[in-house]
C-alpha cells in the first residue's frame, strides 16, 4: 500500500497544510561530515557515515526520486545494510514496504518492539485525533526489535534507542555516537523554538508532551553538546531552542503567530531542491526568528 499511501499523502496533505507553515523540510545536502539529508517532499531522511560504514535513519516515502537524490550525495543504495526506524508511518518507512522498488531489500530494520506491533497488525495506527485508521505496513525486511534504553553498535557507530511514545505508541529517538539525536516526529520546530509534534497526527498528545519532557531531562543531565535533527523541520544544536515550548503541541489547523517566512507555502513543492545545492554549502541550522511570540494552546 505504500505507493498508494505516498501518492495520497502528496495530494491530501498538500491541500490540508498548504500555507499553514507547518512543514519546513531541509533540502538535500549535508549537515556536517557525518550526516547527509535527503528531502522527500515534506519529509527528511538521513544517512550517518563513520569509518566506512553508512547507516540510514528512517526510510521515507515510497519515493520515486530517492535513488537520484542519493546519487547527488554519492551514497550507493546497495551499501545500505542497516536502517533505524523511528516509527512506522509511511513517510518514514515507505522505501522498505513490499511494493517499493526494493532499493534496500537486503537491509535490516531496527525498530522498537512496541512500534513493531503496528507492523504485525496487533495495533492499528490512528490519526486525526484517533478517528482515522491508517493502512498496515507490510515489509519483508529482517527486523531487529529494540527495547527502551538499549545500546548497540553497527561497525564503529554507537547507537542508543530512547522510547518517546505519543506520536505513535512505540516511537524511538536515536542518539548516535553521543552527539546526534534523530527525533523523527517527536519535535516540531516553529519560528520561536521546539514544540511537541503536530496534534492531529499523534496517538496521544498528552503523552507526547510527557515524553518530550523526559527526553529533555535525559539529554540535559548528560551535560554534552548535541545536534538535534528532526524529521520535518530541520536541526539545531541549541537545546534551549529545541525545547523552548515542550509543554505545547503544534496546532495544525490554525494560522497563528508566529508566522515563519522560512517555511514553504507548499512543502510538497520541491523545485528548490537541486543537485547543485545538495553539493554546495552545508545545511544551516534552525534558529529563533526575532520579534515573534509563541503559539497559544496545547491541543488547539
HUURHU-V800998 format. One record per pair of residues at least 6 apart in sequence whose ideal C-beta (glycine too) atoms are under 6 Angstrom apart, sorted by the first residue. I is the first residue (numbers start at 1). J is the second residue. Records with the same first field share a line. If there is no record, write none. Layout:
# HUURHU-V800998
I=J / J
This chain:
# HUURHU-V800998
1=135
2=62 / 90 / 94 / 97 / 99 / 100
3=62 / 99
5=90 / 135
6=61 / 62 / 94
10=268
14=266 / 268
18=266
19=265
20=255
21=259 / 260 / 263
22=252
23=42 / 232 / 267
24=233 / 263
25=39 / 42 / 44 / 232
26=37 / 44 / 234 / 283
27=39 / 273 / 277
28=38 / 39 / 69 / 72 / 273 / 278
29=37 / 278 / 283
30=36 / 282
31=235 / 283
34=48 / 49
35=46 / 48
36=47 / 73
37=44 / 46
38=45 / 69
39=273
40=60 / 61 / 63
41=268
42=232 / 267
43=60 / 91
44=231
45=58 / 60
46=57
47=54 / 56 / 75
48=55 / 176
50=156 / 157
51=156
53=155
55=82 / 154
56=80 / 83
57=84 / 182
58=86 / 92
59=83 / 93 / 95 / 96
60=94 / 95
61=91 / 94
62=94 / 100
70=77
72=275 / 278
77=103
80=104 / 107
81=107
82=108 / 154
83=107 / 109
84=110 / 174
85=93 / 109 / 111
86=172 / 184
87=115 / 168 / 171 / 184
88=115 / 118 / 119 / 137
93=137
96=104 / 139 / 141
97=139
98=138 / 140
108=142 / 144
109=141 / 143
110=144 / 146
111=143
112=146 / 170 / 172
113=145
114=169 / 170
115=170
116=145
117=123
118=125
119=137
121=136
124=133
125=134
126=133
127=201
128=200
146=161
148=163
150=161
151=160
152=159
158=177
159=174 / 176
160=175
161=172
162=173
164=171 / 173 / 186 / 211 / 215
165=171 / 207 / 211
166=202 / 204 / 207 / 208 / 211
167=185 / 197 / 202 / 208
168=203
169=203
173=183 / 186
174=182
175=181
180=227
181=226 / 228
182=229
183=230
184=231
185=197 / 231
187=194 / 230
188=195 / 197 / 233 / 250
189=233 / 234 / 286
191=258 / 260 / 289 / 292
192=258 / 288 / 292 / 294
193=241 / 244 / 245 / 288
194=242 / 243 / 244
195=245 / 248 / 250
196=208 / 209 / 212 / 249
198=250 / 252
199=205 / 249 / 251 / 252 / 299 / 300
200=252
202=208
205=249 / 299
209=247
212=246
213=246
216=243 / 246
219=226
227=235 / 237
228=236 / 242
229=235
234=286
235=285
236=242 / 285 / 286
241=288
245=294
248=298
249=298 / 299
251=297 / 300
254=300
256=295
257=293
258=292
